[in-house]
Amino acid sequence: MERKIIQGSIDYRSWKFSSASKEFIQQTTLYNAGLRITAAAALKHPWIEKKVASWKLPNELVMSFGLFRVSPPLKRIALNCLAKKAPPSKYQNLFIELDTSQSGILSKKDFLEGFKHSGNSPEELDDLFEKLDVNMNGEIMFTEFLAATLEAEGELEEAQLQEAFDMIAKKSKFITKKDCVKIVGDEQKMFLKVAGSGKSENSAKVKAMVDEIFAQKEKYSYEDFARMFEHGFDANRHMDAIIETSLNEEQLSAMKEDDLARHLATIRENED
């Protein structure tokens, strides 16, 4: 038996399962490592993909991504800063499942495929992808994905907001345009270093985003900054659209009535 195991020798004469599962076992147990299927290829095998094809995005995550999409750009930058120091996330396995190429990043194709049942229109998904891509490299890093999940269970703690403010303001009492340019620029440099790429071509996008942040203010105090994280803030006028488009009919019906009522009450509490 030991010799058979070492040599990958399996008796399939009494095999009662599908031919796809048999093929998967055969390809993963070849004695010759050069002929054996790789781990990345194994995860993309039709039998494995069939097993994971039925998962759906959790309702609270759909809501969190909807909130992220309509959040001010400074808030999105801050959430990305917090994501770098966040503890292990329960959504990490979801990111791995979405990452069909097993490259550690989400391509736009991966993202659109994974979120196609989220209740968002193609235009909304395009917009969400752009908002998630804070370093503007055309792909979603895990920290960028994680940033959009940080509010999945409610508003952030005061200590987290203060930490995010300090990370951007660098011990100053205000966040300035220079601070935001540096944060986004450092994100791009880090990606380019890892990817071995040359100079970024997204300076115009960075400028546009920073100009949007400081269109009304020259600098942000902590009070200005913290107000962005109140669920009734700037995104308040978009909330009805999020409720209608971010959850499809099946997901809405799956939510308990009291949970849905709580969601609606939280969103509209500042309108009363």
N, C-alpha and C positions, 0 to 999 in steps of 0.2 A: 504493500500500500504506500509506504514511504517513497519507494522508487517511482511509482506511478504519479504520485503528487509532484515530485521534483521534476519529472519529465513532462508534466502537463497531460498525462494520459488519462482520458475520461471515456468510459463506456457509454455510448449514446443509444445503445440498442433498445433500452427500455425508457427512453426519453418521452415524457408525456406532455411536455410543454410546447410553446410555439416554436416555429422554425427560427423566428427572429431572435428569441432568447438563446436558442442553441448556437446560432451564429455569433452572438455577442460573447458567449462563454468560450467558444472556440478561438475567437480572435484575441481574447484577453489572457488565455492560458498557454499560448505558444511558447515552447521552450526557448526558441531562438529569439532573443530580445530584438534583433533587427527586423524580424517579421511581425513581432507582437504589436498590437494596436497601442497607440500612445494614450495617455490619460485624457488629453484634450479631445482626441478623436473619439474615445470611448464615451465621453459625455455628449457627443453629438450623434452617437449611433441611434438609428431610428427607434430601436426598442427602448432606449433610455429616454429619448425625447418624447415618446408616447406616454411614458410614465409621468412626466412633469408638465405635460401640455395643458392639464386641466386646472392649474392653480389660478387664483384670481387675486387682484390687489385688495388688501384689507380696506374696509370702509373708512377707517380713521386715517389711513394713509392717502386715500383719494382726496379727502377733505384737506389734509395738511398740504399736499401738493397744490391744491386749488388756492389755498391761502398764500402759499409761496409765490405763485404766479402773479398775483395782483399786489404783492408787497412792494414797497419802495426799494429802489436799488441799494440804498445804504443798509437797509435791514437785511437784504440778501447777502451783502458782503459780510455783515456781522455774523449771520448764521453760519457762513462758511468758516469764519474764524473759530467759532465755537465748535464746529464739527471736527476740527483738527485735534481738539483736546477732549472730545467726547469719549465716554467709556464704550466698550464693545456693544454694538447695536443688534437688536433682535431682527433688524431688517437686512443684515449682512447677507444672509442666505438668499433672500429675495434678489439682491443685487447680483449675486453669483449666478442665479438661475437666468436672470435677464441677459447676462454677459455670455452670449452663445459662443463667442470666439475664445473665451477663457483668457482674455488679454488683460483683465484687471480694469478695463474701462468700458463704457457703453457707447457704441456707435449710435448714430441717429436711427439707423435701421433697427438695432436692438431695442432702442427706447420706444420707437413708434409701435413695434410689434408687441412689446410688453404692456404698453398702456392703451392698446386699441380698444379694450373693453372697460376703460375707466369712465366712460360717459362723456368724454371730451371730444369736440370736433377736431378734424385734422388741423384746422387753423389754430385752435387752442393748444394742441399738442406741439405744433411748431413753435408757438410762442413760449410754452413751458420749457421746451428744450433749450431755447435761447436764454431764458432766465436762469436755468440751472447752470448753464455753461459760463460760470463767473470768470474763469481765466480765458474764455473765448478761444479755445483751441479746436472747437468743432466736435468735442467728445465730452462725455460726462465721467469725471473721476469719482471714486467712491466717496470722498469727502464732500463733493458737490451734491451727490445723491443724498448723503446723510444729512446735509444741511436742511434739505426740504422736509425731513422727517422729524426734526427736533420739536416741532409744535404739535405732533400727532396726538399727544395726550394732554394738551392744554398749554396755557401760557407759561413762559419760562420764569424761573426764580429770579429775584432781585440780584442775587450774587452772580448769576450767569450774565445778566445784562451789564452789570458793572465790569465783569471780566471782558466781555466783548468790546465795550467802550474803550477800556484801557488798552486792549490789543491794537485798536485802530488809532487812538489818539496818542499813544506812546507817552503816557504820564502827563499829558497836557490836559487842561480843563475843557478843551474844545477839539472837535474833529474838523479838520480843514481839507480843502481840495487837495493839497499836497499829500496829506495822509492817505486819502482814498486812491490817488494815483499810485502811490508806493505799494499799497496793499495789493492792488490788482496787478501791478507790474511785477511784484515779487512772485505772484501766483504764476504768471506767464513764464518768468525766468526759470522757476522750478520745473515746470512742465517741459520746457525746451531742453533743460539740462538732462532730464530723465530720458526724453525721447531722442536726444542727440540731434535735434533740429537746429536750424539757423535762427536768424532774427525774426521776431514776430511781425506779422503783417496786419495786426489788429489794433494799431495805435488809434485809428480813427474811431473804432468802436469804444475803446476805453475812454477817449475824450468825450464822446457823445454821452456815455453813461455818467461820467463825472459831472459834465455840464448839467445833466438832468437833476442830479443830486443837489447841486448848488444854484439851481435856477432861482430859488426863492430866498435862500439864506447864504451868507458868506461863510458861516461856521455853525456847528451844532454843539450845544451844551449837552450834558448828560440828560437833563430833563427833556429836551427836544428828542434825543435819541430814544429814551425809554418809552416815549409816547407812541413811537412807531410799532411797539410790540403789544399795544393794547388792541384786542381783536376788533374793536369798533373804530379804529383809527382810519387812515386814508383809504383802506380797502372796503370800508363799510358800504359804499354805494355799489360795490360789485358783488355783495354777498348773495343776493337773490339769484344772480346768474350762476354763482358757484353751486348753490344748492340744486339748481335745475339741471346743470350740465355735467357736474363732476360725478354724480351718482346715477347709474343707469337704473331702469325700472326694477330689475332683479335685485340690485344692491339695496335700493330704497326699501323694498318690501322685506328684505332680510333684517333690516334694522328694527329693533323693538320700538314701539310707539313712544315710550318714555325717553329713550335715548335720542330719538329724532326731535322730540319736543325740547330736550335739553340743549341740543345743537342750535335749534332755531332761537331759543331764548338767549343763548350766549351771543349769537350774531346780532340780534336786534336790541340788546339791552341798552345800548347807547342811543337808540332812536326814540325811546320813550321820554 
